[in-house]
Amino acid sequence: MEIRERSAIGEAKSFFSSGKGAIFLALLACIFWSYWPSLAELVHRWSNENNYSHGYLVPVFSLFILYTRKEKLRDIQSGLYWSGLAFFLMGTLLRTTAAYIYVDWLDAFSLLFYLAGLTALLGGKKAMVWAWPALAFLVFMIPLPYRLETALSLPLQRLATQASTYALQTIGLPALSEGNVIQLQDVRLGILEACNGLGMLVSFVALYAGVTMIIDRPILDKIIIVLSAIPLGLVANIVRITTTGILHETVGSAVADFVFHDLAGWFMMPLALVLLWVELKMLGRLLVRPKEALAMPSPLAKPAIISKSKNPAKLVRGKV
């Protein structure tokens, strides 16, 4: 294993020390220079919008995904593969369309096709096999389209308000929902647009999708894990709002506001990891892996008996 790792790292070093490595770095620099305004806009939104503050971690985790797949570097033969031009053409088409109809999301999304084209141009199909999970994960650094974000905002607010109100009533607290406001005994708890859970939902989906790219699990397990991020993200936001309501009624508004705006945000990602760990354990018990299933002896198999031949080690099947 250590020899293979050294071989993969050696292949990468030899590539970047060659002329092809210089071409790769030059083209990569040109791509980032061309997309500098779009990248600056992305960083601005990561810094100022809580829904997308996880964007800083997405490129870092993409590099980690590439590192975990480093053994596939040994199969890559560097060269010029003109099939990569198809990705460049698609990226150019998307970017031109984005400029024509003024859609910032589409402009940022086209960057992924340029990166894929650069990978395919210098590494071919095998390079794409190595890099495609990391390239696909980069989509989570791009904020949602404005229309989709607006369409999801109000339903998520309403869901969070009604579910949190029901949870507070269930534990015996006087709570009543009025629009997107929860009326408690002495406090009106407003579920604003920033509290609708969209950011938590996007973060959960990104985290769970990233984990499925680095774990060794059957494809069915991975699909279930990614899909489960949606209800778990919604439940986590409802738990945060319900806890805030309980604190308002028990210890006061100062502590409740601190937990809701500061402390809860820090605890959501550890909570997501704990829920993911529990889910992986449950799936490990509910779904049997194909290899394990094939290794199990069949109860209908006939037992082996010792042959009477001169070779006692030879086994034959027979009736008993």
For each residue, the residues with C-beta under 8 A, 3 or more apart:
1: 4 5
2: 5 6
3: 6 7
4: 1 7 8 71 74
5: 1 2 8 9 70 71
6: 2 3 9 10
7: 3 4 10 11 74
8: 4 5 11 12 70 71 72 73 74
9: 5 6 12 13 70 73
10: 6 7 13 14
11: 7 8 14 15 73 74 76
12: 8 9 15 16 70 73
13: 9 10 16 17
14: 10 11 17 18
15: 11 12 18 20 21 24 78
16: 12 13 21 24 25
17: 13 14 21
18: 14 15 21 22 78
19: 22 23
20: 15 23 24 78 79 122
21: 15 16 17 18 24 25
22: 18 19 25 26
23: 19 20 26 27 122
24: 15 16 20 21 27 28 118 122
25: 16 21 22 28 29
26: 22 23 29 30
27: 23 24 30 31 118 121
28: 24 25 31 32 118
29: 25 26 32 33
30: 26 27 33 34
31: 27 28 34 35 111 114 115 118
32: 28 29 35 36 39
33: 29 30 36
34: 30 31
35: 31 32 38 39 108 111 114
36: 32 33 39 40
37: 40 41
38: 35 41 42 104 107 108 111
39: 32 35 36 42 43
40: 36 37 43 44
41: 37 38 44 45 104 108
42: 38 39 45 46 55 108 141 142 143
43: 39 40 46 47 55
44: 40 41 47 48
45: 41 42 48 49 52 55 143
46: 42 43 49 52 53 54 55 56 141
47: 43 44 53
48: 44 45
49: 45 46 52 53 143 199
50: 53 194 199 265
51: 143 149 194 198 199 202
52: 45 46 49 55 143 199 202
53: 46 47 49 50 56 199
54: 46 57 58 140 202 203 206
55: 42 43 45 46 52 58 140 141 143
56: 46 53 59 60
57: 54 60 61
58: 54 55 61 62 137 138 140 141 206
59: 56 62 63 138 141
60: 56 57 63 64
61: 57 58 64 65 137 210
62: 58 59 65 66 134 135 137 138
63: 59 60 66 67 134
64: 60 61 67 68 214
65: 61 62 68 69 133 134 137 210 213 214
66: 62 63 69 70 130 131 134
67: 63 64 70
68: 64 65 214
69: 65 66 72 130 133 134
70: 5 8 9 12 66 67 73
71: 4 5 8 74
72: 8 69 75 76 126 129 130
73: 8 9 11 12 70 76 130
74: 4 7 8 11 71
75: 72 126 130
76: 11 72 73 123 124 126 127 130
77: 123 124 126
78: 15 18 20 122 123
79: 20 122 124
80: 121 122
81: 84 120 121 122 123 124 125
82: 85 121
83: 86 120 124 125
84: 81 87 88 116 117 118 119 120 121 122 124
85: 82 88 89 117 121
86: 83 89 90 117 120
87: 84 90 91 113 114 116 117 120
88: 84 85 91 92 113 114 117 121
89: 85 86 92 93
90: 86 87 93 94 113 117
91: 87 88 94 95 110 111 112 113 114 117
92: 88 89 95 96 110
93: 89 90 96 97
94: 90 91 97 98 106 107 109 110 113
95: 91 92 98 99 106 107 110
96: 92 93 99 100
97: 93 94 100 101 103 106
98: 94 95 101 102 103 104 105 106 107 110
99: 95 96 102 107
100: 96 97
101: 97 98 106
102: 98 99
103: 97 98 106 107 145
104: 38 41 98 107 108
105: 98 108 109 142 143 144 145 146
106: 94 95 97 98 101 103 109 110
107: 38 94 95 98 99 103 104 110 111
108: 35 38 41 42 104 105 111 142
109: 94 105 106 112 113 139 142
110: 91 92 94 95 98 106 107 113 114
111: 31 35 38 91 107 108 114 115 138
112: 91 109 115 116 135 136 138 139
113: 87 88 90 91 94 109 110 116 117
114: 31 35 87 88 91 110 111 117 118
115: 31 111 112 118 119 135 138
116: 84 87 112 113 119 120 128 131 132 135
117: 84 85 86 87 88 90 91 113 114 120 121
118: 24 27 28 31 84 114 115 121 122
119: 84 115 116 122 123 127 128 131 135
120: 81 83 84 86 87 116 117 123 124 125 127 128
121: 27 80 81 82 84 85 88 117 118
122: 20 23 24 78 79 80 81 84 118 119 127
123: 76 77 78 81 119 120 126 127 128 130 131
124: 76 77 79 81 83 84 120 127 128
125: 81 83 120 128 129
126: 72 75 76 77 123 129 130
127: 76 119 120 122 123 124 130 131
128: 116 119 120 123 124 125 131 132
129: 72 125 126 132
130: 66 69 72 73 75 76 123 126 127
131: 66 116 119 123 127 128 134 135
132: 116 128 129 135 136
133: 65 69 136 137 213
134: 62 63 65 66 69 131 137 138 213
135: 62 112 115 116 119 131 132 138
136: 112 132 133 139
137: 58 61 62 65 133 134 140 206 209 210 213
138: 58 59 62 111 112 115 134 135 141 142
139: 109 112 136 142
140: 54 55 58 137 202 205 206 209 210
141: 42 46 55 58 59 138
142: 42 105 108 109 138 139
143: 42 45 49 51 52 55 105 149
144: 105 148 149 152 198 202
145: 103 105 148 149
146: 105 149 150
147: 150 151
148: 144 145 151 152
149: 51 143 144 145 146 152 153 198
150: 146 147 153
151: 147 148 154 155
152: 144 148 149 155 156 196 198
153: 149 150 156 157 193 196 198
154: 151 157 158 196
155: 151 152 158 159
156: 152 153 159 160 196 197 198 201 234
157: 153 154 160 161 180 191 192 193 195 196
158: 154 155 161 162 180
159: 155 156 162 163 197 234
160: 156 157 163 164 191 195 196 197 234 237 238 241
161: 157 158 164 165 177 179 180 181 182 191
162: 158 159 165 166 177
163: 159 160 166 167 234 238
164: 160 161 167 168 175 182 191 238 241 242 245
165: 161 162 168 169 175 176 177 182
166: 162 163 169 170
167: 163 164 170 171 238 242
168: 164 165 171 173 175 182 184 242 245 246
169: 165 166 172 173 174 175
170: 166 167
171: 167 168 246
172: 169
173: 168 169 184 185 245 246 249
174: 169 184 185
175: 164 165 168 169 182 183 184 245
176: 165 182 183
177: 161 162 165 181 182 183
178: 181 182 183
179: 161
180: 157 158 161 190 191 192
181: 161 177 178 188 189 190 191
182: 161 164 165 168 175 176 177 178 188 189 190 191 241 245
183: 175 176 177 178 188 189
184: 168 173 174 175 187 188 189 245 248 249
185: 173 174 249
186: 248 249
187: 184 245 248 249 253
188: 181 182 183 184
189: 181 182 183 184 241 244 245 248
190: 180 181 182 195
191: 157 160 161 164 180 181 182 195 196 241
192: 157 180 195 196
193: 153 157 196
194: 50 51 199
195: 157 160 190 191 192 237 241
196: 152 153 154 156 157 160 191 192 193 237
197: 156 159 160 200 201 233 234 236 237 238
198: 51 144 149 152 153 156 201 202
199: 49 50 51 52 53 194 202 203
200: 197 203 204 233 236 237 240 268
201: 156 197 198 204 205 229 230 233 234 237
202: 51 52 54 140 144 198 199 205 206 233
203: 54 199 200 206 207 233 268 269 272
204: 200 201 207 208 229 230 232 233 236 272
205: 140 201 202 208 209 226 229 230 233
206: 54 58 137 140 202 203 209 210
207: 203 204 210 211 229 269 272 273 276
208: 204 205 211 212 225 226 228 229 272 276
209: 137 140 205 206 212 213 226 229
210: 61 65 137 140 206 207 213 214
211: 207 208 214 215 225 276
212: 208 209 215 217 222 225 226
213: 65 133 134 137 209 210
214: 64 65 68 210 211
215: 211 212 222 280
216:
217: 212 221 222 225 280 283
218: 221 222 287 289 290
219: 222 223
220: 223 224 287
221: 217 218 224 225 280 283 287
222: 212 215 217 218 219 225 226
223: 219 220 226 227
224: 220 221 227 228 279 283
225: 208 211 212 217 221 222 228 229 276 279 280 283
226: 205 208 209 212 222 223 229
227: 223 224 230
228: 208 224 225 231 232 279
229: 201 204 205 207 208 209 225 226 232 233
230: 201 204 205 227 233 234
231: 228 234 235
232: 204 228 229 235 236 272 275
233: 197 200 201 202 203 204 205 229 230 236 237 272
234: 156 159 160 163 197 201 230 231 237 238
235: 231 232 238 239
236: 197 200 204 232 233 239 240 268 271 272 275
237: 160 195 196 197 200 201 233 234 240 241
238: 160 163 164 167 197 234 235 241 242
239: 235 236 242 243
240: 200 236 237 243 244 260 264 268
241: 160 164 182 189 191 195 237 238 244 245 260
242: 164 167 168 238 239 245 246
243: 239 240 246 247 259 260 264
244: 189 240 241 247 248 256 257 259 260 264
245: 164 168 173 175 182 184 187 189 241 242 248 249 256
246: 168 171 173 242 243 249 250
247: 243 244 250 251 252 255 256 259
248: 184 186 187 189 244 245 252 253 256
249: 173 184 185 186 187 245 246
250: 246 247
251: 247 255 256
252: 247 248 255 256
253: 187 248 256 257
254: 257 258
255: 247 251 252 258 259
256: 244 245 247 248 251 252 253 259 260
257: 244 253 254 260 261
258: 254 255 261 262 263
259: 243 244 247 255 256 262 263 264
260: 240 241 243 244 256 257 263 264
261: 257 258 264 265
262: 258 259 265 266
263: 258 259 260 266 267
264: 240 243 244 259 260 261 267 268
265: 50 261 262 268
266: 262 263 269 270
267: 263 264 270 271
268: 200 203 236 240 264 265 271 272
269: 203 207 266 272 273
270: 266 267 273 274
271: 236 267 268 274 275
272: 203 204 207 208 232 233 236 268 269 275 276
273: 207 269 270 276 277
274: 270 271 277 278
275: 232 236 271 272 278 279
276: 207 208 211 225 272 273 279 280
277: 273 274 280 281
278: 274 275 281 282
279: 224 225 228 275 276 282 283
280: 215 217 221 225 276 277 283 284
281: 277 278 284 285
282: 278 279 285 286
283: 217 221 224 225 279 280 286 287
284: 280 281 287
285: 281 282
286: 282 283
287: 218 220 221 283 284
288: 292 293
289: 218 292 293
290: 218 293 294
291: 294 295
292: 288 289 295 296
293: 288 289 290 296
294: 290 291
295: 291 292
296: 292 293
297: 301
298: 301
299:
300:
301: 297 298
302: 317 318 319 320
303: 320
304: 315 316 317
305: 315 316 317 318 320
306: 312 315
307: 311 312 314 315 316
308:
309: 312 314
310:
311: 307 314
312: 306 307 309
313:
314: 307 309 311
315: 304 305 306 307
316: 304 305 307
317: 302 304 305
318: 302 305
319: 302
320: 302 303 305
